[in-house]
Amino acid sequence: MKRRDFIEHVSWTGAGIAWTLSSTGLFTAEADAAMQGGVSFVQISDSHIGFARPENPDVAGTLKKTVDAINALPQRPAFVVHTGDVTHLSKADQFDAARSILSTLKAPLIVLPGEHDVIGSADNFLAAFARKDAPKGWFSFDQGGVHFVSLVNVFNFEIDGKLGPEQVDWVEKDLAAQKASTPIVVFGHVPLYALYPQWGWTTEDGSKVLSFLSRFDAVTVLNGHIHQVVQHTEGNIRFATAASTAYPQPAPGTADKPGPLKVPDDQLLHVLGYRTVELHREAAAAFADHDLV
Amino acid sequence: MHTTLSRGLSAATLALCLAGAASAAQPAAAPSLLPAVLTVHVKDFKYNPTPATIHVGDRVTFINDDDEAHTVTADDKSFDSEGLDTGNTWQHVFTKPGTYAYFCELHPYMKATIVVLPATPKEDNWK
């Protein structure tokens, strides 16, 4: 079974912005029989509810705008995944505000913690978004013939971007039960590969999980944390970070430090947004990054 | 010697009370800061000054002057500011001598140190 080496896919957003995506194929020509119907979902990230600086004085407003745009999509997504930093400072009132906005989504919601959601402890995050099927925070599920793995790489006290041996062992066992032809989608807050370690944009033990993923025909890894879209491919693994719903950060190495980036007021909605992802049997998998204009 | 010890104890007790008052005053943007012997500024993903030297019972003010949120978190978890947004301040009284390494929980590569020396005995206490 050979993976298609190269697929070009053009997807149009509701706002009329085209992204031409070159990627390795996400599906084999002889797709698995279990692969029925496919699945479409939405990724949002880094809402930083509680942030109140000039880079975006109304982060609740831009999150609401994001939710409204998702609710207006022509096709209702199977679910919406928030890849972390829902809040700015892990405060209970910030989680309450975030929950009240996100609860208006007309689709099931999956929320992963970012490091801003677990300052001091994970208690407030868990009170807001704990899942019964994820006693440790990480979990997996199957939908539309795709195996989804949701990871947490912000629970280590001294290192931001670490899974820890217990989670790494769990991932190894979870993936061992999957067929190589099953499409795999992985969620996590901090990028799993060394995107820009100088700014902490890496997961220390991410390479262990990437080694478990190497035997699969097609893997997609979706992260947040860096407040901008960066796509990257390593062999069978396609990585993509997401835009924030709150404020952008500088591109790697283009500033002295990471942190909120001030853009002209009329440009802010151009650099915030959400991502739709579609996985269809025997068709190109498609990402589309939509802004909030 | 004995005098020094009991002074140390009372300083520690006083410090604990003050620390309690400070943490009760949380969160952040402390409207009225208590006098401190040292102010550490957090700016451009760095703590300044570091290393810094103080004495047991001394209060330190930490100010986040950066665009980004940070924390002041001891490696041994003996103190933790939790999240400090731009402009937020946090105070801590050090009650035991030692070398305290601390870092930012949001950006763990930000590291700094405070050295706490035993309390300085005052001459008039000996008379």
Contacts between the chains, C-beta under 8 A, distances in Angstrom:
chain1	res1	chain2	res2	distance
A	50	B	85	7.9
A	51	B	85	7.9
A	52	B	85	7.8
A	53	B	67	7.1
A	53	B	86	6.1
A	55	B	67	8.0
A	88	B	69	6.3
A	88	B	83	7.3
A	88	B	85	7.0
A	89	B	69	6.2
A	89	B	82	7.5
A	89	B	83	3.4
A	89	B	85	6.3
A	90	B	82	7.5
A	90	B	83	6.1
A	91	B	27	7.5
A	91	B	83	7.5
A	115	B	105	7.2
A	115	B	106	5.5
A	116	B	69	7.2
A	116	B	83	7.6
A	116	B	106	6.7
A	119	B	71	6.2
A	119	B	82	5.5
A	119	B	83	4.5
A	119	B	105	5.9
A	119	B	106	7.0
A	120	B	71	8.0
A	120	B	80	6.2
A	120	B	82	4.4
A	120	B	83	7.6
A	120	B	105	7.7
A	157	B	77	7.8
A	157	B	105	7.3
A	158	B	75	7.5
A	158	B	103	7.2
A	158	B	108	5.5
A	159	B	108	5.7
A	160	B	105	7.8
A	160	B	106	6.9
A	160	B	107	6.9
A	160	B	108	5.3
A	200	B	107	6.0
A	200	B	108	7.2
A	200	B	109	5.9
A	256	B	44	6.9
A	257	B	44	6.1
A	257	B	45	5.1
A	257	B	68	7.7
A	258	B	68	7.4
A	259	B	45	8.0
A	259	B	66	7.3
A	259	B	67	4.7
A	259	B	68	4.0
A	260	B	67	5.6
A	260	B	68	6.8
